[in-house]
Amino acid sequence: MSLLDTPVTRQLGIEVPLICGAMYPCSNPELVAAVSEAGGIGVIQPLSMVYVHGHEFAEGLKLIRSLTTKPVGMNVIVERSSKVYEERMKRFVDQAVEAGIRFFVTSLGNPRWVVEKAHAAGGFVYHDVTERKWAMKGIEAGVDGLIAVNDRAGGHAGPRSAEALISELGDLGLPVVCAGGIGDEEDFVRALRMGYAAVQMGTRFIATTECTAHPDYKRAIVQADEEDIVLTERVTGVPVAVIRTPYIEKTGTRAGPVARWMLRGRKTKHWMRMIYSLQSVWKLKRSSARAFSYRDYLQAGKSVAGVEKVEPAGEIVRRFRVAAERSLPRPGLDAGKGWIAEDFDAPLPEEILDLFEGRIDS
């Protein structure tokens, strides 16, 4: 069985088990389309497309469709503290379904309403989780797969390693996607052979020619190492992975005392989250679009260690595909459902590759 043949590629009708994760503010339509066109799948971040990149949602969908006819996905942050936001997101999902989108990635709250809309159209919903208890809630809501966000991810990282998460979630009977810490093709192959059905990357795709983030942001990713990634509470109220800067070192990474007090309250936490959400929407949009300034926050995960240059998104997908084609899965594996048996990391000898590619007589 090929590493490229997984439950995710079969469900979504894609060629490479590689997802360009939705990123606020970096998911512009051209980047989403480029990853899908190359054989992976790009995921739309609606607020990024509308608020940052200035497209009416329906027009943004048309732009993406003009760039690729291959499958794309959509991110739905299930946040119920704002009725206005919830109603807008439901309209976005309806428009996405009407435009032929059949893959949805949900975050935070109960994804049941997204599942109902997606399943009615023959689609699939994968839910972001950081541990088993959240996975169980997603399963209760009817999701079709799990995005396992580990401790090396950008944005809101989880507390567990990729190894711990596949061990914890691999027996639940759903495809599990590795999210966090994947920056090069070796990491990609390692995750697939660990038992993941796909990999989701964000940071690696910021440093691409299609991404419209400012060159200073891309340069910071290329120049950073994993030791430069820190978690700060000062953007959204919960830990977010960003690149360390002199400003972050000066101000610290903990939320202020008033914010911490409000976040602990059963009623006040919703207000504080709303305040942080509004602040972060503005701060992160500003930081991604302009030349770097002292007070900017640059989101990134520890996968920066594998990012060596800015390059086309399609070239990344192509290189990852080739790496997977030149590797074999571990024995006894049904890809994406938890792989057992011994591990082996050495590349295949050229003689064996020759046999597979028909270059010599067997």
C-alpha positions in Angstrom: 0.0 0.0 0.0 1.3 3.4 -0.9 1.7 6.1 1.7 -0.4 8.3 -0.6 -3.4 6.0 -0.4 -5.1 6.8 2.9 -8.6 7.3 4.2 -8.2 11.0 3.7 -7.2 10.9 0.1 -10.0 8.4 -0.6 -12.6 10.4 1.2 -11.7 13.8 -0.2 -10.7 12.7 -3.7 -7.2 14.2 -3.5 -3.8 12.8 -4.6 -1.6 13.7 -1.7 -2.6 13.5 2.0 -1.5 17.0 2.6 -3.8 19.8 3.9 -3.0 23.5 3.8 -4.5 24.5 7.1 -6.7 27.5 7.3 -4.8 30.5 8.7 -6.0 33.8 9.8 -4.8 36.1 8.3 -2.6 34.2 5.7 -5.1 32.0 3.8 -5.6 34.0 0.6 -7.5 32.4 -2.3 -4.4 32.0 -4.5 -2.6 30.0 -1.8 -5.7 27.8 -1.2 -6.1 27.1 -4.9 -2.4 26.4 -5.5 -2.2 23.6 -2.9 -5.4 22.0 -4.3 -4.3 22.3 -7.9 -1.0 20.5 -7.0 -2.8 17.5 -5.5 -3.2 18.4 -1.8 -6.2 20.3 -0.5 -6.3 24.0 0.5 -8.7 25.1 3.3 -10.5 28.5 3.1 -10.5 30.7 6.2 -13.6 32.8 5.7 -12.7 35.8 7.9 -9.2 35.9 6.3 -10.8 35.9 2.8 -13.4 38.5 3.5 -11.8 40.8 6.1 -8.1 40.6 5.3 -8.1 40.0 1.5 -11.2 42.0 0.7 -13.3 39.4 -1.2 -17.0 39.0 -0.8 -17.3 35.4 0.3 -19.2 34.2 -2.8 -16.8 36.1 -5.1 -13.8 34.6 -3.3 -15.2 31.1 -3.9 -15.5 32.0 -7.6 -11.9 33.2 -7.7 -10.7 30.0 -6.2 -12.8 28.0 -8.7 -11.2 30.0 -11.6 -7.8 28.8 -10.4 -8.6 25.2 -9.7 -11.4 22.7 -10.3 -9.9 20.3 -7.7 -11.4 19.9 -4.1 -11.0 22.7 -1.6 -12.1 22.8 2.0 -13.4 25.4 4.4 -12.7 26.2 8.1 -15.6 26.8 10.5 -14.8 28.2 13.9 -17.8 27.1 15.9 -18.1 30.1 18.3 -21.5 30.7 19.9 -20.7 33.7 22.1 -21.7 36.0 19.2 -25.1 35.4 17.5 -24.1 37.7 14.7 -20.9 35.7 14.0 -22.8 32.4 14.2 -25.4 33.4 11.7 -22.8 34.8 9.3 -20.8 31.5 9.6 -24.0 29.5 8.8 -24.5 31.6 5.7 -20.9 31.0 4.6 -21.3 27.3 5.0 -24.5 27.3 3.0 -22.7 29.3 0.2 -19.8 26.9 0.4 -22.0 23.8 0.0 -23.8 25.5 -2.9 -20.4 26.1 -4.5 -19.5 22.4 -4.3 -17.3 22.4 -1.2 -17.6 19.1 0.5 -14.8 19.2 3.2 -15.1 21.2 6.4 -12.7 21.6 9.3 -14.3 22.7 12.5 -12.7 24.2 15.6 -13.6 25.0 19.2 -17.4 24.4 19.8 -19.9 21.7 19.0 -19.7 21.0 15.3 -23.0 19.2 15.0 -24.7 21.8 12.8 -21.8 21.8 10.4 -21.9 18.0 10.3 -25.6 18.1 9.5 -25.2 20.6 6.6 -22.1 18.8 5.2 -23.6 15.3 5.4 -26.8 16.4 3.8 -24.6 17.3 0.8 -22.5 14.2 0.9 -19.5 16.0 2.5 -17.1 15.3 5.3 -16.2 17.2 8.6 -12.9 16.9 10.4 -12.7 18.4 13.9 -9.6 20.1 15.6 -8.7 18.3 18.8 -5.9 18.4 21.3 -6.8 15.3 23.4 -9.1 12.4 23.5 -12.0 14.0 25.5 -12.4 16.6 22.7 -12.2 13.8 20.1 -15.0 12.0 21.8 -17.2 15.1 21.8 -16.5 15.5 18.0 -17.4 11.8 17.5 -20.7 12.3 19.4 -21.5 15.2 17.0 -20.9 12.9 14.0 -17.5 14.1 12.6 -15.7 12.0 10.0 -12.1 12.7 11.0 -9.9 14.3 13.6 -7.2 17.0 13.2 -4.8 16.2 16.0 -3.2 19.5 16.9 0.1 18.8 18.7 2.6 20.7 20.8 4.7 21.9 17.8 1.8 23.6 16.0 1.5 27.2 15.1 -1.5 29.2 16.4 -3.2 27.5 19.3 -0.9 24.5 19.9 -2.0 21.5 21.9 -0.2 20.0 25.0 0.7 16.6 23.6 3.3 15.3 21.1 2.4 13.9 17.7 3.5 10.5 19.0 1.3 10.7 22.0 -1.7 11.9 20.0 -1.7 9.1 17.5 -1.4 6.6 20.4 -4.3 8.3 22.1 -6.6 8.7 19.1 -5.6 5.9 16.8 -8.1 3.4 18.1 -11.2 5.6 17.6 -11.9 4.3 14.1 -11.6 7.7 12.3 -8.8 9.1 10.1 -6.4 11.2 12.2 -4.5 14.1 10.7 -1.2 15.3 12.1 -1.2 19.1 12.7 2.0 20.7 13.9 5.7 20.5 13.4 5.8 19.3 9.8 8.2 21.5 7.8 9.9 19.2 5.3 9.3 16.0 3.4 11.1 13.9 6.0 8.7 15.1 8.7 5.8 14.4 6.3 6.8 10.8 5.6 7.6 10.2 9.3 4.1 11.3 10.3 2.4 9.1 7.6 4.5 6.1 8.7 3.6 6.8 12.3 0.0 6.1 11.5 -1.5 9.5 10.5 -3.9 9.5 7.5 -2.7 13.0 6.4 -0.7 16.0 7.5 -1.9 19.5 7.9 0.6 22.3 7.5 0.3 26.1 7.9 3.6 27.7 8.7 5.4 26.0 5.7 2.8 27.4 3.3 3.2 31.0 4.6 6.7 30.9 3.1 5.4 30.5 -0.5 5.2 32.7 -3.5 1.4 32.5 -3.6 0.9 33.6 0.0 0.4 37.3 0.2 1.9 37.8 3.6 4.5 40.5 3.7 8.1 39.4 2.7 9.3 40.3 6.2 7.0 37.7 7.7 8.2 35.1 5.2 11.8 36.0 5.9 11.3 35.7 9.6 9.9 32.1 9.1 12.9 31.1 7.0 15.4 32.6 9.4 13.7 31.2 12.6 14.6 28.0 14.3 12.3 26.0 16.6 13.9 27.6 19.7 12.6 30.9 18.5 8.9 29.8 18.8 7.2 30.8 22.1 3.7 30.6 23.5 2.0 33.9 24.4 -1.4 34.5 26.0 -1.4 38.2 25.0 -2.9 37.7 21.6 -6.1 35.7 22.2 -6.1 35.0 25.9 -4.9 31.4 25.5 -1.4 30.3 24.4 -0.6 31.0 20.8 2.7 30.0 19.1 4.6 33.0 17.7 8.1 33.9 16.7 10.1 35.5 19.6 10.8 39.2 19.1 12.3 41.9 21.3 8.8 43.2 21.9 7.6 39.8 23.2 10.6 39.5 25.4 9.9 42.9 26.9 6.2 42.5 27.5 6.2 38.8 28.5 3.9 36.1 27.4 1.2 36.0 30.1 -2.1 37.8 29.9 -2.5 40.7 32.3 -4.1 40.2 35.8 -7.5 41.7 34.8 -7.7 39.5 31.7 -6.7 36.4 33.7 -9.4 37.2 36.3 -12.1 37.7 33.6 -11.1 34.5 31.8 -11.6 32.5 35.0 -15.2 33.7 35.5 -18.1 31.7 34.1 -19.8 34.8 32.7 -16.9 37.2 32.2 -14.8 34.8 30.2 -17.1 35.2 27.2 -16.7 39.0 27.3 -12.9 38.7 27.6 -12.7 36.2 24.7 -14.7 38.6 22.6 -12.3 41.5 23.5 -9.3 39.3 22.7 -10.9 38.1 19.4 -11.5 41.7 18.2 -7.9 42.6 19.2 -6.3 39.6 17.6 -8.2 40.1 14.3 -6.7 43.6 14.0 -3.3 42.8 15.3 -2.7 39.7 13.2 -4.0 41.3 10.0 -1.7 44.3 10.5 1.3 42.1 11.3 0.9 39.9 8.2 0.4 42.7 5.7 3.0 45.3 6.5 6.7 45.5 7.0 7.7 44.1 10.4 7.5 46.6 13.2 8.4 46.4 16.9 4.9 45.6 18.2 4.0 42.9 15.7 3.1 39.3 16.4 4.1 36.7 13.8 2.3 33.4 14.2 4.4 30.3 13.4 5.0 26.7 14.6 8.1 24.8 15.3 8.1 23.5 11.8 10.1 26.7 11.0 13.1 24.4 11.6 12.4 22.7 8.2 11.7 25.8 6.2 14.7 26.9 4.2 13.4 29.1 1.5 10.3 30.8 0.0 9.0 28.7 -2.9 5.9 27.9 -4.9 3.2 25.9 -3.0 3.0 23.4 -5.8 6.7 22.6 -5.6 6.3 21.8 -1.9 3.4 19.4 -2.6 5.3 17.9 -5.5 8.4 17.3 -3.3 6.3 15.8 -0.5 4.6 13.5 -3.0 7.8 12.2 -4.4 9.2 11.5 -0.9 6.1 9.5 0.0 6.2 7.6 -3.3 9.8 6.6 -2.5 9.0 5.3 0.9 7.0 2.2 2.0 4.5 2.1 4.9 5.3 0.0 7.9 4.2 -3.6 7.7 0.7 -4.4 9.0 -0.7 -1.0 8.4 -4.1 0.2 7.3 -2.9 3.7 6.5 -4.4 6.3 8.8 -5.8 3.9 11.4 -2.8 3.5 13.6 0.2 1.6 12.4 1.7 -1.2 14.3 4.8 -3.4 13.8 8.4 -2.3 13.5 9.6 1.0 12.3 12.3 1.6 9.7 13.5 5.0 8.6 16.2 4.2 6.0 15.4 5.2 2.4 14.8 2.4 0.0 17.9 1.2 -1.9 18.1 2.3 -5.5 17.9 -1.3 -6.7 14.5 -1.7 -5.1 13.3 1.6 -6.5 14.4 0.4 -9.9 12.2 -2.6 -9.5 9.1 -0.6 -8.6 9.7 1.9 -11.4 10.3 -0.9 -14.0 13.9 0.2 -14.8 15.3 -3.3 -14.5 14.0 -6.8 -15.1 12.7 -8.6 -12.0 
